[in-house]
Amino acid sequence: MSEGVSKTHEKARKFQAIKGVRDIQPPETELWNRVEQTAREVFGTYGYGEIRLPVFEQTELFARSIGADTDVVSKEMYSFQDRDETGVSLRPEATASVCRAYIEHGMQTLPQPVKLYYTGPMFRRERPQKGRYRQFYQIGAEVLGGSDAPAVDAEVIEMLMVFFAKVGLDGATLYVNSIGCKDCRAKYVELLRAELRIVQGRLGADSQRRIETNPLRVLDSKLESEQSIIEKLPRIAEHLCLECAKNYADVKRELALRKIAYQENWRLVRGLDYYMRTTFEITAPGLGSQNAVCGGGRYDGLVELLGGPPTKGIGFAIGEDRLILSLQESGQGKAERGLDVFIAWMGEAAYATAVRAARTLRNAGVSVELPPAAQKFGKALGQADKLGARFALILGEDEVASGQWTVKTLADGTQKKMSQQELLAVLGRR
C-alpha cells in the first residue's frame, strides 16, 4: 500500500468509545440532571455542602484506604507514573479523597460535624456488564467529625431514603447490619476463619484464598455452590460486644422512630479494619443479581489511617448508572419533551419580532428553537414536531401587525391567538 493511500485510510478510520465507557446523550441526560439536582436539593436540606474533588490522586492514597491487596487496587485501578515519577491513579471511589481533603484543609477546626456530598465519575477496569461500566458515576456523601451517636447513622439513612423517594425509585429495599468494633470483630473473624477451614475443601478457589487473607469477603460470595455452606456459618450479630450490641439496637430504634422500613442482612460486611458498626445497602428492582444501588457505613478509623486526627466518619455512595437504569426499567425515568416553543416565521419584519420573542421567552426560562432562515409554515411545523416541541409560535405579517401571535399546540393541533404576555402566562402554568 502506498504512503498516500495509507494516510487516506488513516483519515477515514472511525473512532469509537473505548470498551466499558459510553456517551450519555440527550434526552437521557435530562434524567441524569434531574437525579443530580434532586440530590443537591435533598442533601442541602440536611445541611450538606458540595465538594468537588480531583479525578486523580496519588496511588498510595487508595492503596492505604482501600487496601493494597484488594482487587480494586491490585487489578482494577487505572494507574500511571506522572512525569515526576509520582504514582497516580484515576479515582476508583471518592471517600478516600474526601478524607484527604478534610485533613489537608484542616476541616477539623470547623464546626463539627462537616457534612459533604459529591457527584462525578469514578474509574475501575472490571468486566463491563448491565449497569456497570469502567467509567461509572457516583453520588455520595460523608459526615466527618462530631458524634458517633446512633441518631447520626439513622439520619444519614433517612436522607438517602428521602432522596430515593423523590426521584421515584419504587421498590427500594434497605438492608442493615453491624460489624462491631475492632475488638469484637477481630474475635469474630478468627471464629469465622476456623469454621471456614473446616469446610475449605468444598469452597471455590477465591473463597479458599480469602480464608487467610480476608475471611469476611467469603460472605460476599455469589457462587451458588457456596450458599448453603455460608448460611451455616456463625453470624457477627451474635458475637458483638455489649457496647456494639447496644449501638446496633439503638440504630434500629432510631430507624423505627423515623418510620424507615429495613431488613437485617447478617452477610452485609466490610473487609477493611477501619470500618465499624453500622453498615447498610439499598437495592433496587430491574437490575438482576447485581441489584445494589447504594452502599455505606461507619468508618471511624479512616481519617486517622490517612494521617489525620482521630475522627468519626460515616458515608455512602450511590451508583448513579444503576439508579438511572432502575428508573428507566420501572418506567419512572422517561425523559420529558425538552423543547417548549418552536418559532415559525416568514418575512423580515417577522424575523425581527421572532428574535425579540425568542430572547424574551428564554429570559423567562422557556426553551426556544429559532430557525435561522425562513421556512414554509408546513415544513416549519414538521420540524417542530420532530424536535418534540410543545408549541409552535407562528409569526407572519398579520401577527406582527396585530401583536396577536398564533400559538399552535402540537399535541392536539389546536391553535389560538394570544399576546406575548398571555403566552408567557400559559407557559408559566405548565
FIGU-306246 format. One record per residue (C-alpha): y, z negated, x negated. Coordinates in steps of 0.02 Angstrom, whole numbers, m for minus. Each point is the difference from the previous one (the first is absolute). Last residue first. Layout:
# FIGU-306246
{py->Y&pz->Z&px->X} $
...
END
This chain:
# FIGU-306246
{py->1222&pz->m1627&px->2354} $
{py->150&pz->m88&px->74} $
{py->105&pz->52&px->m150} $
{py->m52&pz->182&px->23} $
{py->64&pz->m1&px->180} $
{py->163&pz->m86&px->m50} $
{py->29&pz->122&px->m143} $
{py->m27&pz->145&px->121} $
{py->126&pz->m75&px->123} $
{py->126&pz->m19&px->m140} $
{py->m20&pz->182&px->m53} $
{py->24&pz->56&px->179} $
{py->m142&pz->51&px->114} $
{py->m72&pz->153&px->84} $
{py->m180&pz->m3&px->52} $
{py->m169&pz->65&px->m51} $
{py->m180&pz->m21&px->54} $
{py->m139&pz->78&px->m104} $
{py->m121&pz->m148&px->19} $
{py->m28&pz->m59&px->m180} $
{py->141&pz->107&px->m70} $
{py->142&pz->m90&px->87} $
{py->141&pz->129&px->m5} $
{py->179&pz->m55&px->m26} $
{py->140&pz->122&px->43} $
{py->165&pz->m67&px->m63} $
{py->154&pz->m27&px->108} $
{py->158&pz->18&px->m105} $
{py->49&pz->145&px->113} $
{py->52&pz->127&px->m132} $
{py->m134&pz->m48&px->m127} $
{py->m137&pz->m1&px->131} $
{py->51&pz->170&px->67} $
{py->9&pz->79&px->m173} $
{py->m174&pz->m60&px->m47} $
{py->m78&pz->m165&px->m46} $
{py->m175&pz->m50&px->56} $
{py->m55&pz->m174&px->m52} $
{py->m190&pz->0&px->0} $
{py->m80&pz->m167&px->32} $
{py->m156&pz->m95&px->m51} $
{py->m31&pz->105&px->m155} $
{py->m180&pz->26&px->m54} $
{py->43&pz->122&px->m139} $
{py->m102&pz->136&px->85} $
{py->96&pz->m31&px->162} $
{py->168&pz->19&px->m86} $
{py->m60&pz->160&px->m82} $
{py->m46&pz->73&px->170} $
{py->169&pz->m55&px->69} $
{py->88&pz->93&px->m141} $
{py->m102&pz->158&px->31} $
{py->45&pz->1&px->184} $
{py->181&pz->m42&px->m37} $
{py->22&pz->146&px->m117} $
{py->36&pz->m70&px->m171} $
{py->161&pz->m42&px->m94} $
{py->m18&pz->m48&px->m182} $
{py->m6&pz->m168&px->m89} $
{py->m113&pz->m82&px->130} $
{py->57&pz->m178&px->44} $
{py->m143&pz->m124&px->16} $
{py->55&pz->m172&px->58} $
{py->m66&pz->m178&px->m12} $
{py->109&pz->m121&px->98} $
{py->67&pz->m155&px->m91} $
{py->174&pz->5&px->77} $
{py->70&pz->78&px->m160} $
{py->m134&pz->133&px->22} $
{py->65&pz->41&px->175} $
{py->180&pz->15&px->m59} $
{py->m50&pz->106&px->m151} $
{py->m105&pz->118&px->106} $
{py->137&pz->15&px->131} $
{py->131&pz->46&px->m130} $
{py->m113&pz->135&px->m73} $
{py->m46&pz->64&px->174} $
{py->185&pz->11&px->51} $
{py->37&pz->107&px->m153} $
{py->m154&pz->105&px->39} $
{py->50&pz->23&px->182} $
{py->166&pz->75&px->m52} $
{py->m89&pz->115&px->m121} $
{py->m126&pz->63&px->129} $
{py->m171&pz->m59&px->58} $
{py->m74&pz->m175&px->m9} $
{py->m168&pz->m86&px->23} $
{py->13&pz->m180&px->m60} $
{py->m169&pz->m88&px->m14} $
{py->9&pz->m183&px->49} $
{py->m111&pz->m154&px->m18} $
{py->m120&pz->48&px->m138} $
{py->m137&pz->m125&px->m47} $
{py->m136&pz->19&px->128} $
{py->m86&pz->m168&px->m12} $
{py->m140&pz->m25&px->m124} $
{py->m162&pz->m58&px->78} $
{py->m57&pz->m160&px->m83} $
{py->m67&pz->m100&px->144} $
{py->m138&pz->125&px->39} $
{py->m135&pz->m118&px->m67} $
{py->m47&pz->115&px->m144} $
{py->183&pz->24&px->m45} $
{py->34&pz->m187&px->m7} $
{py->m158&pz->m26&px->m103} $
{py->52&pz->136&px->m121} $
{py->174&pz->m75&px->m19} $
{py->m75&pz->m171&px->m37} $
{py->m123&pz->75&px->m123} $
{py->138&pz->87&px->m98} $
{py->110&pz->m156&px->10} $
{py->m128&pz->m114&px->m81} $
{py->88&pz->m165&px->36} $
{py->17&pz->m123&px->m144} $
{py->9&pz->m188&px->18} $
{py->82&pz->m155&px->m71} $
{py->m11&pz->m181&px->m52} $
{py->72&pz->m93&px->m147} $
{py->35&pz->m175&px->m62} $
{py->75&pz->m3&px->m174} $
{py->m41&pz->m88&px->m163} $
{py->132&pz->71&px->m119} $
{py->m13&pz->178&px->m65} $
{py->m106&pz->77&px->m137} $
{py->m107&pz->122&px->100} $
{py->m136&pz->m130&px->33} $
{py->135&pz->m118&px->67} $
{py->55&pz->131&px->126} $
{py->m182&pz->27&px->50} $
{py->m59&pz->m179&px->27} $
{py->49&pz->m31&px->182} $
{py->m83&pz->159&px->63} $
{py->m17&pz->m17&px->190} $
{py->m68&pz->145&px->100} $
{py->14&pz->177&px->56} $
{py->m86&pz->156&px->64} $
{py->58&pz->135&px->118} $
{py->m66&pz->160&px->77} $
{py->m185&pz->m40&px->m15} $
{py->m112&pz->128&px->85} $
{py->m107&pz->67&px->m142} $
{py->m154&pz->10&px->113} $
{py->79&pz->130&px->115} $
{py->189&pz->15&px->13} $
{py->29&pz->20&px->187} $
{py->28&pz->m183&px->41} $
{py->105&pz->m120&px->m105} $
{py->m42&pz->m144&px->m115} $
{py->108&pz->m145&px->m58} $
{py->m48&pz->m109&px->m148} $
{py->34&pz->m180&px->m48} $
{py->m19&pz->m123&px->m143} $
{py->63&pz->m179&px->2} $
{py->m61&pz->m119&px->m136} $
{py->23&pz->64&px->m176} $
{py->28&pz->157&px->m103} $
{py->46&pz->m36&px->m181} $
{py->m182&pz->9&px->m56} $
{py->m35&pz->180&px->48} $
{py->m145&pz->52&px->111} $
{py->78&pz->m9&px->172} $
{py->m104&pz->m41&px->154} $
{py->m28&pz->56&px->180} $
{py->m187&pz->m28&px->14} $
{py->22&pz->m156&px->109} $
{py->88&pz->105&px->133} $
{py->84&pz->m106&px->134} $
{py->72&pz->92&px->149} $
{py->180&pz->m4&px->57} $
{py->111&pz->m4&px->153} $
{py->181&pz->m51&px->m30} $
{py->69&pz->m114&px->136} $
{py->132&pz->m70&px->m119} $
{py->m71&pz->m176&px->19} $
{py->m174&pz->75&px->m25} $
{py->56&pz->72&px->m166} $
{py->70&pz->m170&px->m52} $
{py->m166&pz->m84&px->45} $
{py->m94&pz->129&px->m104} $
{py->113&pz->m38&px->m148} $
{py->m25&pz->m187&px->29} $
{py->m190&pz->17&px->m2} $
{py->11&pz->97&px->m163} $
{py->113&pz->m131&px->m78} $
{py->m117&pz->m140&px->56} $
{py->m149&pz->88&px->m80} $
{py->102&pz->28&px->m158} $
{py->42&pz->m185&px->m13} $
{py->m178&pz->m58&px->36} $
{py->m77&pz->118&px->m128} $
{py->m70&pz->162&px->67} $
{py->m188&pz->30&px->m8} $
{py->m43&pz->47&px->180} $
{py->146&pz->121&px->9} $
{py->m72&pz->86&px->m155} $
{py->m156&pz->59&px->88} $
{py->m172&pz->m12&px->m82} $
{py->m99&pz->164&px->m2} $
{py->m112&pz->48&px->146} $
{py->115&pz->138&px->65} $
{py->6&pz->75&px->m175} $
{py->m186&pz->38&px->1} $
{py->5&pz->83&px->172} $
{py->147&pz->106&px->m57} $
{py->m72&pz->59&px->m166} $
{py->m99&pz->153&px->59} $
{py->150&pz->63&px->100} $
{py->108&pz->9&px->m157} $
{py->178&pz->m48&px->48} $
{py->18&pz->m135&px->m132} $
{py->155&pz->m109&px->13} $
{py->m104&pz->m161&px->m12} $
{py->m60&pz->59&px->m170} $
{py->181&pz->m11&px->m58} $
{py->m10&pz->m190&px->7} $
{py->m130&pz->8&px->m139} $
{py->128&pz->57&px->m129} $
{py->m66&pz->41&px->m175} $
{py->m174&pz->m78&px->2} $
{py->m60&pz->43&px->175} $
{py->115&pz->152&px->m5} $
{py->m122&pz->102&px->m105} $
{py->m140&pz->m27&px->126} $
{py->119&pz->47&px->141} $
{py->43&pz->165&px->m83} $
{py->m183&pz->41&px->m40} $
{py->m64&pz->m31&px->177} $
{py->m78&pz->m163&px->56} $
{py->m182&pz->m43&px->36} $
{py->m39&pz->m52&px->m179} $
{py->146&pz->m121&px->m2} $
{py->m63&pz->m104&px->146} $
{py->m17&pz->m165&px->m97} $
{py->145&pz->46&px->m113} $
{py->109&pz->16&px->154} $
{py->m31&pz->m180&px->50} $
{py->50&pz->m64&px->m172} $
{py->157&pz->108&px->m1} $
{py->50&pz->m63&px->173} $
{py->m18&pz->m181&px->m57} $
{py->103&pz->37&px->m155} $
{py->132&pz->87&px->106} $
{py->4&pz->m147&px->121} $
{py->37&pz->m122&px->m140} $
{py->140&pz->110&px->m65} $
{py->68&pz->17&px->178} $
{py->7&pz->m189&px->19} $
{py->104&pz->m21&px->m157} $
{py->110&pz->155&px->m2} $
{py->48&pz->m28&px->181} $
{py->m87&pz->57&px->159} $
{py->m48&pz->177&px->49} $
{py->61&pz->m18&px->178} $
{py->m34&pz->130&px->133} $
{py->90&pz->108&px->128} $
{py->m33&pz->160&px->96} $
{py->131&pz->81&px->112} $
{py->m51&pz->144&px->113} $
{py->116&pz->144&px->47} $
{py->m60&pz->85&px->159} $
{py->161&pz->89&px->43} $
{py->126&pz->37&px->m137} $
{py->159&pz->39&px->97} $
{py->130&pz->m13&px->m139} $
{py->69&pz->m158&px->83} $
{py->m171&pz->m82&px->15} $
{py->m38&pz->30&px->m184} $
{py->167&pz->m77&px->m50} $
{py->m25&pz->m154&px->110} $
{py->m174&pz->m21&px->m75} $
{py->71&pz->6&px->m175} $
{py->138&pz->m124&px->36} $
{py->m128&pz->m120&px->74} $
{py->m105&pz->14&px->m158} $
{py->147&pz->m48&px->m110} $
{py->43&pz->m139&px->124} $
{py->m177&pz->m69&px->m9} $
{py->0&pz->m9&px->m190} $
{py->169&pz->m89&px->m2} $
{py->m56&pz->m120&px->138} $
{py->m149&pz->m50&px->m109} $
{py->124&pz->m81&px->m121} $
{py->7&pz->79&px->m173} $
{py->184&pz->m39&px->m16} $
{py->139&pz->83&px->m99} $
{py->m29&pz->138&px->m124} $
{py->m49&pz->180&px->31} $
{py->m32&pz->83&px->169} $
{py->m60&pz->179&px->m22} $
{py->5&pz->154&px->110} $
{py->m85&pz->168&px->4} $
{py->10&pz->177&px->67} $
{py->m116&pz->111&px->m98} $
{py->m19&pz->186&px->m33} $
{py->m137&pz->100&px->m83} $
{py->m6&pz->117&px->m149} $
{py->m184&pz->12&px->m41} $
{py->m37&pz->9&px->186} $
{py->m93&pz->m101&px->131} $
{py->13&pz->29&px->187} $
{py->m163&pz->97&px->6} $
{py->m63&pz->21&px->m177} $
{py->65&pz->33&px->m175} $
{py->m111&pz->m72&px->m138} $
{py->104&pz->m114&px->m109} $
{py->142&pz->30&px->m121} $
{py->122&pz->m131&px->61} $
{py->187&pz->18&px->28} $
{py->124&pz->m92&px->109} $
{py->142&pz->76&px->102} $
{py->139&pz->m96&px->87} $
{py->57&pz->m142&px->110} $
{py->57&pz->m174&px->m49} $
{py->30&pz->m174&px->73} $
{py->74&pz->m159&px->m74} $
{py->16&pz->m180&px->55} $
{py->61&pz->m124&px->m132} $
{py->m48&pz->m176&px->53} $
{py->105&pz->m81&px->m64} $
{py->188&pz->10&px->m25} $
{py->24&pz->97&px->m163} $
{py->m35&pz->m76&px->m171} $
{py->m183&pz->55&px->8} $
{py->69&pz->177&px->12} $
{py->28&pz->1&px->m187} $
{py->15&pz->190&px->m8} $
{py->m150&pz->26&px->m113} $
{py->m111&pz->m127&px->87} $
{py->24&pz->65&px->179} $
{py->m5&pz->179&px->m66} $
{py->m170&pz->m31&px->m81} $
{py->m61&pz->m80&px->161} $
{py->56&pz->153&px->100} $
{py->m83&pz->115&px->m127} $
{py->m164&pz->m96&px->9} $
{py->2&pz->12&px->190} $
{py->31&pz->188&px->m4} $
{py->m167&pz->90&px->m11} $
{py->m78&pz->139&px->m106} $
{py->166&pz->21&px->m93} $
{py->7&pz->150&px->m115} $
{py->m49&pz->m66&px->m170} $
{py->88&pz->m17&px->m169} $
{py->m66&pz->m53&px->m170} $
{py->147&pz->m1&px->m120} $
{py->m23&pz->125&px->m141} $
{py->189&pz->27&px->m18} $
{py->m26&pz->172&px->76} $
{py->m92&pz->m77&px->148} $
{py->m188&pz->m15&px->m8} $
{py->m90&pz->39&px->162} $
{py->m84&pz->m82&px->150} $
{py->m46&pz->63&px->173} $
{py->m103&pz->m147&px->62} $
{py->m173&pz->24&px->76} $
{py->m132&pz->m38&px->m130} $
{py->31&pz->m159&px->m102} $
{py->149&pz->m68&px->97} $
{py->m56&pz->35&px->178} $
{py->m185&pz->m21&px->m42} $
{py->33&pz->m180&px->m52} $
{py->m34&pz->m57&px->m179} $
{py->184&pz->m15&px->m51} $
{py->41&pz->m106&px->153} $
{py->128&pz->35&px->137} $
{py->140&pz->m108&px->m72} $
{py->m34&pz->11&px->m186} $
{py->m53&pz->182&px->m7} $
{py->139&pz->43&px->122} $
{py->138&pz->m71&px->m109} $
{py->m87&pz->62&px->m157} $
{py->22&pz->181&px->55} $
{py->189&pz->m19&px->m14} $
{py->78&pz->60&px->162} $
{py->16&pz->160&px->99} $
{py->71&pz->42&px->172} $
{py->142&pz->m122&px->m28} $
{py->37&pz->m119&px->145} $
{py->120&pz->1&px->146} $
{py->17&pz->m172&px->80} $
{py->43&pz->m17&px->184} $
{py->54&pz->m166&px->73} $
{py->m103&pz->m112&px->113} $
{py->78&pz->m125&px->122} $
{py->m127&pz->8&px->143} $
{py->110&pz->115&px->105} $
{py->14&pz->115&px->m151} $
{py->m189&pz->19&px->m6} $
{py->2&pz->68&px->177} $
{py->143&pz->123&px->m28} $
{py->m58&pz->62&px->m169} $
{py->m179&pz->18&px->61} $
{py->59&pz->96&px->153} $
{py->97&pz->117&px->m114} $
{py->m156&pz->31&px->m102} $
{py->m105&pz->41&px->154} $
{py->136&pz->113&px->73} $
{py->23&pz->90&px->m165} $
{py->m186&pz->33&px->m15} $
{py->m3&pz->65&px->180} $
{py->146&pz->117&px->m34} $
{py->m91&pz->56&px->m158} $
{py->m135&pz->75&px->111} $
{py->126&pz->127&px->72} $
{py->30&pz->43&px->m139} $
{py->m107&pz->1&px->m157} $
{py->m100&pz->m122&px->m105} $
{py->m56&pz->95&px->m155} $
{py->m165&pz->m49&px->m77} $
{py->m85&pz->m94&px->m140} $
{py->m185&pz->m23&px->m37} $
{py->m27&pz->165&px->m87} $
{py->160&pz->67&px->m77} $
{py->117&pz->95&px->118} $
{py->m13&pz->188&px->m14} $
{py->83&pz->129&px->m110} $
{py->m25&pz->184&px->35} $
{py->m16&pz->117&px->m148} $
{py->109&pz->154&px->13} $
{py->105&pz->m42&px->m153} $
{py->m157&pz->m24&px->m106} $
{py->m71&pz->168&px->59} $
{py->162&pz->86&px->m51} $
{py->m8&pz->m84&px->m171} $
{py->m181&pz->58&px->m23} $
{py->45&pz->177&px->54} $
{py->137&pz->8&px->m131} $
{py->m112&pz->m73&px->m138} $
{py->m133&pz->131&px->33} $
{py->m170&pz->m49&px->70} $
END
